[in-house]
């Protein structure tokens, strides 16, 4: 949903229960492909935070913050 420095925030639908359960703070994510309008690169990441959205149209979904490192 947004990026600040080397941390990205990703929204995950509550329907993706297996994915939500598999991502926890401190988990390493290896061999991830990141892309933006100006770049595509392979890298690694660490899950910084996982937060359930409590109000609004995305209620029940999750926001996951990932700190990105290029490899």
C-alpha positions in Angstrom: 0.0 0.0 0.0 2.9 2.4 0.6 6.7 2.6 1.1 8.9 4.6 3.4 12.6 4.3 3.0 13.4 0.6 2.8 10.1 -0.5 4.5 7.1 -1.4 2.4 3.6 -2.0 3.7 1.5 -4.7 2.0 -2.2 -5.3 2.5 -3.3 -8.9 2.7 -6.9 -10.0 2.4 -8.4 -11.9 5.3 -9.3 -14.6 2.7 -5.6 -15.4 2.4 -5.5 -17.1 5.9 -2.6 -19.4 5.1 -0.4 -16.5 3.9 -1.4 -14.4 7.0 -0.6 -17.2 9.4 2.8 -17.9 7.7 4.1 -14.3 8.1 5.2 -13.2 11.5 7.5 -10.4 12.8 11.1 -11.5 12.5 10.6 -13.9 9.6 13.1 -13.7 6.8 11.8 -13.6 3.3 14.4 -14.8 0.8 14.5 -14.5 -3.0 11.7 -12.0 -3.3 11.1 -10.0 -6.5 10.3 -6.3 -5.8 9.1 -3.9 -8.4 8.0 -0.3 -8.8 7.4 2.0 -11.8 11.2 2.6 -12.0 12.9 -0.6 -10.9 12.7 -4.4 -10.6 15.1 -6.3 -8.4 15.6 -9.5 -6.4 16.2 -9.1 -2.7 15.4 -10.3 0.8 13.2 -8.9 3.5 12.3 -9.2 7.2 8.8 -9.0 8.4 8.8 -6.0 10.8 5.1 -6.0 11.8 1.8 -7.6 11.1 -1.4 -5.7 12.1 -5.0 -6.6 11.7 -7.1 -3.7 10.4 -9.9 -3.1 12.9 -12.1 -0.5 11.2 -13.1 0.7 7.7 -13.7 -1.1 4.5 -10.5 -3.3 4.9 -11.6 -4.4 8.4 -10.4 -8.0 9.1 -7.6 -7.7 6.5 -3.9 -7.4 7.5 -1.2 -4.8 7.0 2.3 -6.4 6.9 5.5 -4.2 7.1 8.6 -5.6 5.3 12.1 -4.2 5.6 13.7 -4.7 2.2 17.4 -5.5 1.5 18.8 -5.9 -2.0 20.9 -9.0 -2.6 
